Amino acid sequence: MCGINGLIDKTKMSKDKMSSILNAMNNLIIHRGPDEDGVFAEQNDDYTVGMAMRRLSIIDLSSGKQPIFSDDKQIVIVFNGEIYNYRTIKSRLVSEGVTFNTTSDTEVILKAYEKYGVESFQWLDGMYGFSIYDKKINKLFIARDFFGEKPLYYTQNDNQFLWASELKSIIKTIDYKPNISKKGLNLYFRLTYIPAPHTIYEGIYKLEANHYLEYDFESFQYSIHKINYEPAPKTADISFEDAKAKTKELVYNSVDSRSIADVGLGTFLSGGVDSSIVSLCLSQATDKKIDTFSIGFKKASYDETDKSRVVAKMLDSNHHEFIIDEDDLKHNIHEILVNFDEPFSDTAALPTHLLSEKTREHVTVALTGDGGDEVFGGYNKYYIGKMNKRYTSVVPKVLHKTIAKLSNKYLINKDDTRGKRFQINKLLNAINYEGDFYWDIISLANTSKLLSEIMQDDYYDSDLFQEYKEVLGKQKIESLTDFRLVDKILSLEGGMLAKVDRTSMLTSLECRAPFLNKSIWEFTNTLPESYLMKGWNKKYILKEAFRDQFPQDFLEKGKSGFGSPTGDWLRQSLRQELESYIEPEMLKKQGIFKVDVITKLVQDHLDSKKDSTFRVWSYYCFQKWYKFNFLNEN
């Protein structure tokens, strides 16, 4: 696992200066690759080009140093990630007469490109961000993996084109301060994260998952293309038993492929369905005890370590359990949040970082259960399709307005709990008669209406998701398949995967997600939706495929998720800092929020008149980013 950086300059920059800049960009992401670094720089008549990387050595510890060049030195690559099927691709290339100088997956990407061009990108099963400079055709290619597990940012101005694994490498290199992106700002305050292609800055973008960027040195312009692949055909007539057997086979194979490493490896074990199945598969693939890692809270309502203990005992693993409280987060909460380089307010980021930090003391790679809900249909929010359709067919719109009003009045939480009252109120507020209910369900911080109430008109964007509807090819999102695809494009890429990448790489731990496998995704998309959700039974086929491996009813036990009690922290240890973010003069100077409205929202939460954890936490995280990254104030 690594981090990459790159720069194209049209001002006749010297090779030495280019190398110096790239080294500075590398130093900003040393946590992504503490083992070694590499720099390539070349000056041409019209431009200077350079690429660099920091390496965390996982595979081919001795000969995998980057950049790697083709035999004729005309093509060069820097690569961040892992290619899980690199041995298969390599065998194919060897049979076609291709020779190799290393045993690394990086060289496999390079040689595959050299022989087959950008068409070879579709063969890659893995998580990656890489750049290839091809002198033969005077082009640069930058690519990002199928799900967007590894980040890639880019920007272009009059004289330069830059790309990097983390925003900080770009922001600290350019000699101007970009404006805040209105689109990025609104996406953040709806979703709690900013999905590709947007960032918090105008003119700086994320490369979308499963896409590559082609930069032409003749025109100094770039174009973006989707990585083509042939999706599996729909097989609605497959029997459930056959589908179940195939599911089991694909999951076992994926865990096996993601276990290749020349360093220590373990699993994150929360005790939920996904991480338990991954841990099971790994334990059955080796005759040694595996290492499992879990984290819990001293606050009982957030602690679920009892579930992970059951699985650890069943697998006879070397189980490592870490129990934390608020004090454990005080010393590094600032470091965790500002490392995202843009506003990000998933409350699970804090415990994920701490779990990664503790896990890194024992292993270098951890398998996770991430993606299981998106791939197999496991979220409670997927119920909303059925619920919205039934509700709106029975309850007139005018009556619903009254019900929602009463719900907002009488189902108010005054502390940071997310029980039935919270869930019912969120559901009623998400009901939509125009077909946009799912966009409100995934809006964890603010619905469109709530956002319009707190944000100044000059900053508010009411037409926020239209571009994503166009990508999906439909205006109304109604089916389970639709919901899962929305989550793949937005929630997975922009939220969960960003959270895991930034928090784990900050500790130099590599996380791998076996459920995020293109073959599994394609397969589940061919199945009847009833195989994924049978009635109200979520992830039905996955649970049935592994039911005989677990104690009776274990896979049916509910799990609340991997959050943290940030609502309490905002009222306690973070209170003074939060209060500084609602000072009237500061807010007026900032000019983004309606001063009276945002002040009341925050103050009501602080005074326990109404719990608004998600909304206030997103506001706190934004202001922390604004002060540290945008204003450069410590």
SETIRO-719118 format. One record per residue (C-alpha): residue in three letters; z negated, x, y. Coordinates in steps of 0.25 Angstrom, whole numbers, padded with zeros to 4 digits, always signed. Each point is the difference from the previous one (the first is absolute). Layout:
N
alaZXY ...
***
This chain:
634
met+0000+0000+0000 cys+0004+0005+0014 gly+0003-0003+0014 ile+0014+0003+0006 asn+0005+0002+0014 gly+0013+0003+0007 leu+0007+0002+0013 ile+0014+0000+0005 asp+0002+0006+0014 lys+0013+0000+0009 thr-0005+0010+0011 lys+0003+0013-0007 met-0015+0002-0005 ser-0002+0013-0006 lys-0003+0001-0015 asp-0014+0006+0003 lys-0004-0011+0009 met+0005-0010-0010 ser-0009+0006-0010 ser-0011+0001+0009 ile+0001-0015+0003 leu+0001-0004-0015 asn-0012+0009-0003 ala-0008-0008+0011 met+0005-0013-0006 asn-0004+0005-0014 asn-0014+0003+0005 leu-0003-0014+0004 ile+0002-0005-0014 ile-0006+0012-0008 his-0009-0011-0007 arg+0012-0005-0007 gly+0003+0014-0006 pro-0011+0010+0001 asp+0006+0009-0011 glu+0012+0006+0007 asp+0011-0002+0010 gly+0015+0003+0003 val+0009+0000+0011 phe+0015+0000+0002 ala+0007+0002+0013 glu+0015+0003+0004 gln+0007+0002+0013 asn+0014-0005+0001 asp+0010+0000+0012 asp-0003-0015+0004 tyr-0014-0002-0006 thr-0012+0006-0006 val-0006-0007-0013 gly-0013+0002-0007 met-0008-0006-0012 ala-0014+0003-0004 met-0010-0005-0010 arg-0015+0001-0004 arg-0002+0000-0015 leu-0011-0005-0009 ser+0004+0006-0013 ile+0000-0010-0012 ile+0012+0004-0008 asp+0006+0013-0003 leu-0011+0008+0007 ser+0007+0013+0000 ser+0014-0002+0003 gly+0001-0013+0008 lys-0001+0006+0014 gln+0008-0006+0011 pro+0010-0001+0006 ile+0009+0001-0012 phe+0015+0004+0002 ser+0012-0002-0008 asp+0006+0012-0007 asp+0010+0002+0011 lys-0011-0002+0011 gln+0009-0011+0006 ile-0010-0011-0003 val-0015+0000+0003 ile-0011-0010-0003 val-0015-0003+0003 phe-0007-0011-0008 asn-0013-0008+0001 gly-0004-0008-0013 glu+0003+0000-0015 ile+0012-0004-0008 tyr-0006-0005-0013 asn+0014+0000-0007 tyr+0004+0013+0004 arg+0000+0006-0014 thr+0010-0011-0004 ile+0009+0002+0012 lys-0001+0015-0003 ser+0004-0001-0015 arg+0012-0008+0005 leu+0004+0010+0010 val-0002+0012-0010 ser+0009-0007-0010 glu+0011+0000+0011 gly-0001+0015+0002 val-0010+0000+0012 thr-0010+0012+0000 phe-0014+0000+0006 asn-0008+0011+0005 thr-0014-0007+0000 thr-0007-0011-0008 ser-0003-0008+0013 asp+0005-0014+0003 thr+0004+0004+0014 glu+0011+0008-0006 val+0005-0012-0009 ile+0002-0008+0013 leu+0008+0011+0006 lys+0009+0003-0012 ala+0002-0015-0002 tyr+0004-0001+0014 glu+0009+0012-0001 lys+0008-0006-0011 tyr+0000-0015+0003 gly-0004-0001+0015 val-0008-0012+0005 glu+0003-0008-0012 ser-0010+0008-0007 phe-0011-0005+0008 gln+0000-0013-0008 trp-0004+0007-0012 leu-0013+0005+0005 asp-0013-0007-0005 gly-0011+0005+0008 met-0007+0000+0014 tyr+0007+0009+0010 gly+0005+0004+0013 phe+0010+0011+0001 ser+0010+0006+0009 ile+0013+0008-0005 tyr+0008+0008+0010 asp+0014+0002-0005 lys+0008+0010+0007 lys+0013-0002-0008 ile+0002-0014+0007 asn-0009+0003+0012 lys-0009-0012-0003 leu-0015-0002-0002 phe-0006-0011-0009 ile-0014-0005+0000 ala-0005-0010-0010 arg-0012-0009-0004 asp-0004-0005-0013 phe+0002-0014-0006 phe-0014-0006+0004 gly-0003+0009+0012 glu-0011+0007-0006 lys+0002+0012+0008 pro+0002+0000+0015 leu+0012+0004+0009 tyr+0001-0001+0015 tyr+0011+0004+0009 thr+0005+0000+0014 gln+0012+0004+0009 asn+0000+0004+0015 asp+0011+0006+0008 asn-0002+0014-0006 gln-0007-0001-0013 phe-0001-0008-0013 leu-0014+0001-0007 trp-0006-0005-0013 ala-0013+0002-0006 ser-0010-0005-0011 glu-0010-0004+0011 leu+0002-0005+0014 lys-0009+0011+0006 ser+0010+0011-0003 ile+0010-0008+0008 ile-0009-0004+0012 lys-0006+0014+0001 thr+0014+0006+0001 ile+0008-0008+0009 asp-0003+0003+0015 tyr-0002-0015+0005 lys-0009-0012-0003 pro+0008-0011-0007 asn-0004-0014+0005 ile-0007-0010-0009 ser+0010-0008-0008 lys-0002-0015+0003 lys+0005-0003-0014 gly-0009+0010-0007 leu-0012-0005+0008 asn+0002-0015-0004 leu+0003+0004-0014 tyr-0013+0007+0000 phe-0008-0011+0006 arg+0006-0010-0010 leu-0001+0008-0013 thr-0010+0011+0003 tyr+0011+0011-0003 ile+0014+0003+0005 pro+0011-0001-0010 ala+0013+0007+0000 pro+0009+0002+0007 his-0010-0001+0012 thr-0011+0009+0005 ile-0010-0002+0012 tyr+0010+0009+0008 glu+0013-0004+0006 gly+0011+0008-0005 ile-0007+0006-0012 tyr+0002-0007-0014 lys-0004+0000-0014 leu+0012+0001-0010 glu+0000-0012-0009 ala-0004+0001-0014 asn+0012+0002-0010 his+0009+0005+0012 tyr+0006+0013+0004 leu+0004+0005+0014 glu+0013+0008+0002 tyr+0001+0009+0012 asp+0013+0005+0004 phe+0000+0014+0007 glu+0014-0003+0006 ser-0004-0012+0008 phe-0015+0002+0000 gln-0002-0014-0004 tyr-0007-0006-0012 ser+0003-0012-0009 ile-0010-0007-0010 his+0004-0005-0014 lys-0006-0007-0011 ile-0002+0008-0013 asn+0009-0008-0009 tyr-0004-0004-0014 glu+0004-0011-0010 pro-0012-0010-0001 ala-0002-0006-0014 pro+0007-0013-0003 lys-0009-0013-0001 thr-0004-0003-0014 ala-0007-0013+0001 asp+0002-0003-0014 ile-0009+0012-0005 ser-0011-0005-0009 phe-0014+0002+0005 glu-0004+0008-0012 asp+0012+0010+0002 ala-0003+0001+0015 lys-0015+0003-0003 ala+0004+0011-0010 lys+0010+0006+0011 thr-0011-0001+0010 lys-0010+0008-0008 glu+0011+0010-0004 leu+0004+0002+0015 val-0014+0002+0005 tyr-0004+0010-0011 asn+0013+0008+0003 ser-0003+0000+0015 val-0014+0005-0002 asp+0005+0011-0009 ser+0011+0004+0010 arg-0010+0000+0012 ser-0010+0009-0008 ile+0009+0013+0000 ala-0008+0010+0008 asp-0004+0015-0002 val-0014-0003+0007 gly-0012-0010-0003 leu+0003-0015+0000 gly-0008-0012+0000 thr+0000-0015+0004 phe-0006-0009+0010 leu-0008-0010-0007 ser-0004-0013+0008 gly-0002-0008-0013 gly+0011-0010+0004 val+0012-0003-0009 asp+0010+0010+0006 ser-0009+0013+0000 ser-0006-0004-0013 ile+0013-0001-0007 val+0005+0013+0006 ser-0013+0007-0005 leu+0002-0006-0013 cys+0014+0005-0002 leu-0004+0014+0005 ser-0012+0001-0010 gln+0009-0004-0011 ala+0011+0010+0003 thr-0010+0012-0002 asp-0010+0004-0010 lys-0010+0005+0011 lys-0009-0008+0008 ile+0006-0004+0014 asp-0007+0001+0013 thr-0002-0013+0007 phe-0005-0002+0015 ser-0006-0012+0007 ile-0007-0003+0013 gly-0009-0011+0003 phe-0009-0005+0012 lys-0015-0001+0001 lys+0003-0014+0006 ala+0000-0009-0012 ser+0011-0009+0004 tyr+0010+0011+0001 asp-0004+0008-0012 glu+0008-0002-0013 thr-0004+0012-0008 asp-0005-0008-0011 lys+0014-0003-0004 ser+0005+0014+0000 arg-0012+0004-0008 val+0004-0010-0011 val+0014+0007-0001 ala-0005+0014+0001 lys-0010-0003-0012 met+0011-0006-0008 leu+0010+0012+0002 asp-0012+0010-0001 ser+0005+0007+0012 asn-0006+0010+0009 his-0004-0010+0010 his-0004+0004+0014 glu-0006-0011+0009 phe-0003+0002+0015 ile-0008-0010+0007 ile+0001+0000+0015 asp-0006-0007+0013 glu+0003+0000+0014 asp-0006+0014+0003 asp+0010+0006-0010 leu+0011-0004+0010 lys-0006+0003+0013 his+0004+0015-0001 asn+0015-0002-0003 ile+0004-0014+0005 his+0007+0006+0012 glu+0007+0010-0008 ile+0005-0010-0010 leu+0005-0010+0010 val+0007+0010+0010 asn+0007+0007-0012 phe+0009-0012-0001 asp+0006+0004+0013 glu+0003-0015+0004 pro-0009-0012-0001 phe-0004-0004-0014 ser-0012-0009-0004 asp+0000-0003-0014 thr-0015+0000-0003 ala+0002+0007-0014 ala+0005+0013+0007 leu-0014+0005+0002 pro-0005-0002-0015 thr+0013+0005-0005 his-0001+0013+0008 leu-0014+0002-0005 leu+0004-0003-0014 ser+0011+0010+0001 glu-0009+0011+0006 lys-0010-0001-0011 thr+0011-0001-0011 arg+0007+0013+0006 glu-0013+0007-0004 his+0004-0002-0014 val+0015-0002-0001 thr+0013+0002+0008 val+0007-0012-0005 ala-0005-0015-0001 leu+0008-0011-0007 thr-0003-0014+0007 gly+0003-0014-0002 asp+0007-0002+0013 gly+0012-0009-0001 gly-0004-0009-0011 asp-0002-0012+0008 glu+0013+0001+0007 val+0008+0003-0013 phe-0007-0010-0009 gly-0004-0011+0010 gly-0015+0002+0001 tyr-0004-0004+0014 asn-0008-0013+0004 lys+0010-0001+0011 tyr+0011-0003-0010 tyr-0006-0013-0002 ile+0003-0005+0014 gly+0015-0003-0004 lys-0005-0011-0009 met-0012-0004+0009 asn+0009-0001+0012 lys+0011-0008-0007 arg-0010-0010-0006 tyr-0009-0001+0013 thr+0012-0003+0010 ser+0006-0010-0009 val-0013-0008+0000 val-0007+0003+0013 pro+0008-0004+0013 lys+0001+0011+0010 val-0008-0008+0011 leu-0011-0002-0010 his+0000+0015-0004 lys-0002+0004+0015 thr-0013-0008+0000 ile-0005+0006-0013 ala+0003+0014+0004 lys-0007-0002+0013 leu-0012-0005-0007 ser+0001+0012-0010 asn+0000+0010+0012 lys-0013-0007+0005 tyr-0008-0002-0012 leu+0004+0011-0010 ile-0003+0011+0009 asn-0006+0012-0006 lys-0011+0007+0008 asp-0001+0013-0008 asp+0010+0009-0008 thr+0002-0008-0013 arg+0013-0005-0006 gly-0005-0011-0009 lys+0006-0014-0001 arg-0002-0005+0014 phe+0008+0012+0005 gln+0011-0002-0011 ile+0001-0015+0003 asn+0001+0002+0015 lys+0010+0011-0001 leu+0008-0009-0010 leu+0000-0012+0010 asn+0004+0009+0011 ala+0012+0005-0008 ile+0005-0014-0003 asn+0014-0001+0006 tyr+0010-0011+0001 glu+0012+0008+0004 gly+0000+0010-0012 asp-0007+0012+0007 phe-0013-0001-0007 tyr+0001+0013-0008 trp+0002+0008+0013 asp-0013-0005+0005 ile-0007+0002-0014 ile+0003+0015+0001 ser-0004+0001+0015 leu-0014+0005-0003 ala-0004+0002+0014 asn+0007-0011+0008 thr+0009-0011-0001 ser+0011-0001+0010 lys-0008-0011+0007 leu-0013+0009+0001 leu+0008+0012+0004 ser+0006-0008+0012 glu-0014-0003+0004 ile-0005+0014+0001 met+0012+0008+0005 gln+0007+0000+0013 asp+0013-0007+0001 asp+0008+0013+0003 tyr-0005+0006-0013 tyr+0001-0012-0009 asp+0012-0002-0010 ser+0001-0014-0006 asp+0013+0003-0008 leu-0007+0011-0009 phe+0005-0001-0014 gln+0015-0004+0002 glu+0005+0013-0004 tyr-0007+0000-0013 lys+0005-0014-0003 glu+0014+0005+0002 val-0003+0012-0010 leu-0005-0010-0010 gly+0012-0009+0003 lys-0008-0013+0002 gln-0007-0007+0011 lys-0010-0007-0009 ile-0009+0007-0009 glu-0004-0009-0011 ser-0001+0005-0014 leu-0008+0011-0007 thr+0012+0009-0001 asp+0001-0001+0015 phe-0015+0003+0003 arg+0001+0012-0009 leu+0012+0005+0007 val-0006-0002+0014 asp-0012+0008-0005 lys+0009+0011-0005 ile+0007+0002+0013 leu-0012-0002+0009 ser-0014+0000-0006 leu+0002+0010-0011 glu+0008+0010+0009 gly-0007-0001+0013 gly-0014-0004-0005 met-0005+0004-0014 leu+0009+0012-0002 ala-0003+0006+0014 lys-0015-0002-0002 val+0000+0007-0014 asp+0010+0011+0005 arg-0008+0004+0013 thr-0014-0001-0005 ser+0003+0007-0013 met+0009+0011+0006 leu-0011+0003+0010 thr-0008+0005-0011 ser+0012+0007-0007 leu-0001-0010-0012 glu+0013-0005-0006 cys+0000-0015-0004 arg+0010-0006-0009 ala+0002-0015-0003 pro+0006-0003-0014 phe+0003-0014+0004 leu+0009+0004+0011 asn+0012+0003-0009 lys+0014-0005+0003 ser+0002-0003-0015 ile-0012-0009+0000 trp+0003-0007+0013 glu+0014-0003-0004 phe-0005-0005-0014 thr-0010-0010+0007 asn+0010-0005+0009 thr+0009-0004-0012 leu-0011-0009-0006 pro-0003-0015+0003 glu-0011-0001+0010 ser-0009-0007-0010 tyr-0001+0013-0008 leu-0007+0006+0013 met-0008-0012+0004 lys-0003-0011-0010 gly-0006-0011+0007 trp-0011+0007+0008 asn-0001+0012-0009 lys+0005+0012+0007 lys+0006+0012-0006 tyr+0001-0008-0013 ile+0010+0009-0007 leu-0007+0013+0003 lys-0013-0006-0005 glu+0005-0005-0012 ala+0007+0013-0004 phe-0013+0007+0000 arg-0010-0011-0003 asp-0002+0005-0014 gln-0005+0014+0006 phe-0012-0006+0008 pro-0012-0008-0003 gln+0001-0015+0000 asp+0002-0006+0014 phe-0001+0013+0007 leu+0014-0001+0006 glu-0003-0013+0006 lys-0012+0005+0008 gly+0002-0002+0015 lys+0000+0012+0009 ser-0002-0001+0015 gly+0008+0013+0004 phe-0002+0013+0006 gly-0005-0002+0014 ser-0012+0004+0008 pro-0011-0007+0008 thr+0007+0004+0013 gly-0005-0013+0007 asp-0014+0005-0002 trp+0003+0014+0005 leu+0006-0005+0013 arg-0013-0008+0003 gln-0008+0013-0003 ser+0004+0014+0000 leu+0013-0002+0007 arg-0005-0010+0010 gln-0001+0009+0012 glu+0014+0006-0002 leu+0006-0014-0002 glu-0007-0005+0013 ser+0007+0011+0007 tyr+0013-0006-0004 ile-0002-0013+0008 glu-0004+0006+0013 pro+0008-0008+0010 glu+0005+0011+0008 met+0005+0007-0012 leu+0007-0012-0005 lys+0006-0003+0013 lys+0006+0014+0001 gln+0005-0001-0014 gly+0007-0013+0003 ile+0003-0005-0014 phe-0011-0010-0003 lys-0005-0013+0008 val-0014+0006+0004 asp-0008-0013-0001 val+0005-0004-0013 ile-0001+0013-0007 thr-0014+0003+0006 lys-0005-0014-0005 leu+0006+0003-0014 val-0007+0013-0002 gln-0013-0005+0007 asp-0001-0012-0009 his+0002+0009-0012 leu-0011+0010+0005 asp-0010-0012+0003 ser+0003-0006-0014 lys+0005-0013+0006 lys+0013+0001-0008 asp+0004+0010-0010 ser+0014+0006+0003 thr-0001+0013-0008 phe+0015+0001-0002 arg+0004-0003+0014 val-0011+0009+0007 trp+0002+0011-0010 ser+0015+0001+0003 tyr-0003+0000+0015 tyr-0010+0011-0002 cys+0010+0008-0008 phe+0010-0002+0010 gln-0009+0005+0011 lys-0004+0012-0008 trp+0014+0004-0002 tyr+0004-0003+0015 lys-0011+0009+0005 phe+0001+0011-0010 asn+0015+0001-0003 phe+0007-0007+0012 leu-0009+0005+0011 asn-0004+0013-0007 glu-0015-0003+0003 asn-0010+0005-0010 
***
